[in-house]
Amino acid sequence: MSTLELKAGRTAVITGAGSGFGLELARLGASRGMNLVLTDVQADALEAAVAELSQTGAKVVSLRGDVSRAEDVQALADLCLERFGVPHLLVNNAGVAHGGLIWEHTQRDWEWVLGVNLFGVIHGVRIFTPLMLEAARKDPSWTGHIVNVASMAGLLNAPNMGAYNVSKHAVVSLSETLYQDLALVTEQVSASVLCPYFVPTGIHQSHRNRPEELRSDAQPTASQMIAQVMSSKAVTSGRLTATDVANLVFKGVEDRQFYLYTHPQALAMVQTRLEDVVQVRNPTDPFVGKPEIGEQLKKALREAAAR
């Protein structure tokens, strides 16, 4: 399999580049002299990122956009082709989080979460993969790589996180299929899926960028407020940094590694889940290792329901 060296002159397209993983990936790319094509739904964060990166001498262009909109992703591809040509690296990173009991998600909740987390990746894969394959066909030495950002929630099913779990499981499935499909037609383009656990980023505050037309008129339910509190606590308590994750991703791409994990120790829970499936047993309590957290969540939800 052909290898890809992420170095000066190579081009990277990164979605959700205004903060978190996306910004750290852009910083790492800039430090290597890569050309950068960035997008984010939050205009001020994107502008700040571009200003910072440009001061380092990096070649960077940006486009404010919503990855759930196919036309915005197409415009990003057009910008990339115009300025730098076909990208060698695509990171479908943009994502949002939303929790609560699964039957309490509104249609707008589902449209927002699946629109960004799943269709953002779908649009990226659909629009950029053919460009990469064409570049590989024209030049036997050309190599490319696609990284889709999922989550450990794409391999597990923590309660009170329904829409998020569904979206990330779909991204894992999409990525595995992409990897296999690419292997059928080329050795010059491949893919990876990043499954981070709890890392301090701004994802627990993603509601700040929720489009007005997809905001719910109803007040958050008790389960949704509980999920927000627990998510904020878990994300902000993570010890691994977004910078660490960016380095992990670059190394994984250059090593042509498909599964990228920030917390390999969490795979024990994945193994338990898969054993549940294979042994046809009911799902194991996700809090078996930390029963106090499970009891806290159960108590809070039942007290809220009794009011």
C-alpha positions as CSV (number, residue, x, y, z in Angstrom):
1,M,0.0,0.0,0.0
2,S,1.3,3.5,-0.9
3,T,2.3,5.7,2.0
4,L,1.4,9.4,2.4
5,E,3.9,11.8,3.9
6,L,2.3,14.8,5.4
7,K,4.8,17.5,4.4
8,A,5.4,20.8,2.8
9,G,3.5,21.2,-0.5
10,R,0.8,18.7,0.4
11,T,-2.8,20.0,0.9
12,A,-5.2,19.3,3.7
13,V,-8.9,20.0,3.8
14,I,-10.2,20.2,7.4
15,T,-13.8,20.7,8.5
16,G,-14.7,22.1,11.9
17,A,-11.3,23.8,11.8
18,G,-12.2,26.7,14.1
19,S,-11.7,24.9,17.4
20,G,-10.9,21.5,19.0
21,F,-9.4,18.7,16.9
22,G,-9.8,20.7,13.7
23,L,-7.8,23.7,14.8
24,E,-5.0,21.5,16.2
25,L,-4.8,19.5,13.0
26,A,-4.6,22.8,11.1
27,R,-1.8,24.0,13.4
28,L,0.1,20.8,12.9
29,G,-0.3,20.9,9.1
30,A,0.9,24.5,9.1
31,S,4.0,23.5,11.1
32,R,4.8,21.0,8.4
33,G,4.3,23.6,5.6
34,M,1.1,22.1,4.3
35,N,-1.4,24.0,2.3
36,L,-4.6,24.3,4.3
37,V,-8.3,24.6,3.2
38,L,-10.5,25.2,6.2
39,T,-14.1,25.5,7.0
40,D,-16.3,26.0,10.1
41,V,-19.8,27.0,10.8
42,Q,-18.6,29.6,13.4
43,A,-17.3,32.5,11.3
44,D,-15.4,34.3,14.1
45,A,-13.6,31.2,15.2
46,L,-12.6,30.4,11.6
47,E,-11.4,33.9,11.1
48,A,-9.3,33.8,14.2
49,A,-7.8,30.4,13.1
50,V,-6.9,31.7,9.7
51,A,-5.3,34.9,11.1
52,E,-3.2,32.8,13.5
53,L,-2.1,30.3,10.9
54,S,-1.4,33.0,8.3
55,Q,1.0,34.6,10.7
56,T,3.1,31.5,10.7
57,G,3.6,31.8,7.0
58,A,1.2,29.0,6.2
59,K,-0.7,29.0,2.9
60,V,-4.3,28.9,4.1
61,V,-7.7,29.6,2.6
62,S,-11.1,29.3,4.3
63,L,-14.8,29.2,3.7
64,R,-17.5,29.6,6.3
65,G,-19.8,26.7,5.8
66,D,-22.2,24.2,7.2
67,V,-21.1,20.6,6.3
68,S,-24.7,19.4,6.6
69,R,-25.3,21.4,3.4
70,A,-24.0,19.6,0.3
71,E,-23.6,22.9,-1.6
72,D,-21.3,24.2,1.2
73,V,-19.1,21.1,0.9
74,Q,-19.0,21.4,-2.9
75,A,-18.0,25.1,-2.6
76,L,-15.2,24.0,-0.3
77,A,-14.0,21.5,-2.9
78,D,-14.2,24.1,-5.6
79,L,-12.1,26.5,-3.5
80,C,-9.5,23.8,-2.8
81,L,-9.2,22.9,-6.5
82,E,-8.9,26.5,-7.5
83,R,-6.1,27.4,-5.0
84,F,-4.2,24.2,-4.5
85,G,-5.6,21.3,-6.6
86,V,-6.8,18.0,-5.3
87,P,-6.2,17.6,-1.5
88,H,-3.9,14.8,-0.3
89,L,-5.7,14.7,3.1
90,L,-9.4,15.2,3.9
91,V,-10.4,15.3,7.6
92,N,-14.2,15.2,8.0
93,N,-14.0,16.5,11.6
94,A,-17.0,18.8,12.1
95,G,-19.4,17.4,14.8
96,V,-22.0,18.3,17.4
97,A,-23.3,16.6,20.5
98,H,-26.8,16.2,21.9
99,G,-28.0,13.9,24.6
100,G,-31.1,12.9,26.4
101,L,-33.5,9.9,26.3
102,I,-33.8,8.7,22.8
103,W,-37.6,9.1,22.5
104,E,-37.3,12.7,23.7
105,H,-35.3,13.8,20.7
106,T,-37.4,16.0,18.4
107,Q,-37.3,15.7,14.6
108,R,-35.2,18.9,14.6
109,D,-32.7,17.3,17.1
110,W,-32.3,14.4,14.7
111,E,-32.0,16.5,11.7
112,W,-29.3,18.7,13.3
113,V,-27.2,15.9,14.8
114,L,-27.4,13.6,11.7
115,G,-27.0,16.5,9.4
116,V,-23.6,17.5,10.8
117,N,-22.2,14.3,12.2
118,L,-23.3,11.9,9.4
119,F,-24.2,13.9,6.3
120,G,-21.2,16.1,6.8
121,V,-19.1,13.0,6.4
122,I,-21.2,11.7,3.6
123,H,-20.9,14.9,1.6
124,G,-17.1,15.0,2.2
125,V,-16.7,11.4,1.0
126,R,-19.0,11.7,-1.9
127,I,-17.5,15.0,-3.2
128,F,-13.8,14.5,-2.5
129,T,-13.2,10.8,-3.1
130,P,-13.7,10.9,-6.8
131,L,-11.3,13.9,-7.1
132,M,-8.6,11.9,-5.2
133,L,-9.2,8.8,-7.3
134,E,-8.9,10.8,-10.5
135,A,-5.6,12.4,-9.2
136,A,-4.3,8.9,-8.4
137,R,-5.3,7.6,-11.9
138,K,-3.4,10.4,-13.6
139,D,-0.3,10.1,-11.4
140,P,0.9,6.7,-10.1
141,S,3.0,8.4,-7.4
142,W,0.0,10.5,-6.1
143,T,-1.4,9.4,-2.7
144,G,-4.3,10.6,-0.6
145,H,-6.1,9.8,2.6
146,I,-9.5,10.5,4.2
147,V,-10.0,10.6,8.0
148,N,-13.5,10.5,9.3
149,V,-14.0,11.6,12.9
150,A,-16.4,9.3,14.8
151,S,-16.2,8.6,18.5
152,M,-16.0,5.7,21.0
153,A,-19.7,6.3,21.0
154,G,-19.6,4.8,17.5
155,L,-18.5,1.5,19.0
156,L,-20.5,1.6,22.2
157,N,-24.0,2.6,23.2
158,A,-24.0,4.7,26.3
159,P,-27.5,5.5,27.6
160,N,-29.0,9.0,27.4
161,M,-26.9,9.8,24.2
162,G,-29.2,8.4,21.6
163,A,-28.9,10.7,18.6
164,Y,-25.1,11.1,19.0
165,N,-24.6,7.3,19.3
166,V,-26.6,6.7,16.2
167,S,-24.7,9.3,14.2
168,K,-21.3,8.0,15.2
169,H,-22.1,4.3,14.7
170,A,-23.1,5.3,11.2
171,V,-19.8,7.1,10.6
172,V,-17.8,4.0,11.7
173,S,-19.8,1.9,9.3
174,L,-19.4,4.4,6.5
175,S,-15.6,4.6,7.2
176,E,-15.1,0.8,7.3
177,T,-17.1,0.5,4.0
178,L,-15.1,3.3,2.5
179,Y,-11.8,1.6,3.4
180,Q,-12.9,-1.7,1.9
181,D,-14.3,0.0,-1.3
182,L,-11.1,2.0,-1.8
183,A,-9.1,-1.2,-1.4
184,L,-11.0,-2.7,-4.3
185,V,-10.0,0.0,-6.8
186,T,-6.7,1.5,-5.7
187,E,-3.7,1.3,-3.4
188,Q,-3.0,5.1,-3.6
189,V,-6.0,6.3,-1.6
190,S,-7.1,5.0,1.8
191,A,-9.0,5.9,4.9
192,S,-9.1,6.0,8.7
193,V,-11.7,6.5,11.4
194,L,-10.8,8.4,14.5
195,C,-12.7,7.3,17.6
196,P,-11.9,9.7,20.5
197,Y,-13.1,9.2,24.0
198,F,-13.2,12.2,26.4
199,V,-10.9,14.9,25.2
200,P,-11.3,18.6,26.2
201,T,-12.8,20.3,23.1
202,G,-15.8,22.5,22.6
203,I,-18.1,19.8,21.5
204,H,-20.2,19.9,24.7
205,Q,-21.0,23.5,23.8
206,S,-21.9,22.7,20.1
207,H,-25.5,23.9,20.7
208,R,-24.1,27.5,20.3
209,N,-23.8,26.9,16.6
210,R,-27.2,25.2,16.1
211,P,-29.0,26.7,13.1
212,E,-32.0,28.8,14.0
213,E,-34.3,26.7,11.8
214,L,-33.3,23.5,13.6
215,R,-33.7,24.9,17.1
216,S,-36.5,23.4,19.2
217,D,-39.2,25.6,20.5
218,A,-39.7,23.3,23.5
219,Q,-37.7,23.6,26.7
220,P,-35.0,21.0,27.2
221,T,-36.3,17.9,29.0
222,A,-34.9,16.8,32.3
223,S,-32.9,14.0,30.6
224,Q,-31.4,16.4,28.1
225,M,-30.3,18.8,30.9
226,I,-28.8,15.9,32.8
227,A,-27.0,14.7,29.7
228,Q,-25.6,18.2,29.1
229,V,-24.2,18.4,32.7
230,M,-22.7,14.9,32.5
231,S,-21.2,15.5,29.1
232,S,-19.6,18.8,30.1
233,K,-18.1,17.2,33.1
234,A,-16.7,14.2,31.2
235,V,-15.3,16.2,28.3
236,T,-13.6,18.8,30.4
237,S,-12.1,16.3,32.7
238,G,-10.2,14.5,29.9
239,R,-6.4,14.6,30.3
240,L,-5.5,13.9,26.7
241,T,-5.4,17.2,24.7
242,A,-6.6,18.0,21.3
243,T,-2.9,18.6,20.3
244,D,-2.2,15.0,21.4
245,V,-5.0,13.8,19.2
246,A,-3.8,15.8,16.2
247,N,-0.3,14.2,16.5
248,L,-2.0,10.8,16.8
249,V,-4.0,11.4,13.6
250,F,-1.0,12.5,11.6
251,K,1.0,9.5,12.7
252,G,-1.9,7.2,11.9
253,V,-2.3,8.6,8.4
254,E,1.4,8.2,7.6
255,D,1.3,4.7,9.0
256,R,-1.9,3.9,7.0
257,Q,-3.6,2.8,10.2
258,F,-7.4,2.5,9.9
259,Y,-8.7,2.5,13.5
260,L,-7.3,5.5,15.5
261,Y,-8.0,5.4,19.3
262,T,-7.3,8.1,21.8
263,H,-8.0,5.8,24.7
264,P,-7.2,2.2,23.9
265,Q,-8.2,1.1,27.4
266,A,-11.9,1.8,26.4
267,L,-11.7,-1.1,24.0
268,A,-12.4,-3.5,26.8
269,M,-16.0,-2.1,26.8
270,V,-16.1,-2.5,23.1
271,Q,-15.1,-6.1,23.4
272,T,-17.8,-6.7,26.0
273,R,-20.4,-5.2,23.7
274,L,-19.3,-7.4,20.8
275,E,-19.3,-10.5,23.0
276,D,-22.9,-9.5,23.9
277,V,-23.7,-9.6,20.2
278,V,-21.9,-12.8,19.4
279,Q,-23.2,-14.7,22.5
280,V,-26.7,-13.4,22.0
281,R,-26.9,-12.0,25.5
282,N,-28.7,-8.9,26.6
283,P,-26.5,-5.7,26.6
284,T,-24.2,-5.5,29.6
285,D,-24.7,-2.6,32.0
286,P,-22.4,0.2,30.6
287,F,-21.7,1.3,34.1
288,V,-20.5,-2.1,35.4
289,G,-17.1,-0.6,36.1
290,K,-18.4,2.5,37.7
291,P,-21.8,1.6,39.2
292,E,-22.0,4.9,41.2
293,I,-22.3,6.8,38.0
294,G,-25.0,4.5,36.7
295,E,-26.9,4.8,40.0
296,Q,-26.5,8.6,39.9
297,L,-28.0,8.8,36.4
298,K,-30.8,6.4,37.2
299,K,-31.8,8.3,40.3
300,A,-31.7,11.7,38.6
301,L,-33.9,10.4,35.7
302,R,-36.4,8.7,37.9
303,E,-36.7,11.7,40.2
304,A,-37.3,13.9,37.2
305,A,-40.0,11.6,35.9
306,A,-41.8,11.5,39.3
307,R,-42.1,15.3,39.4
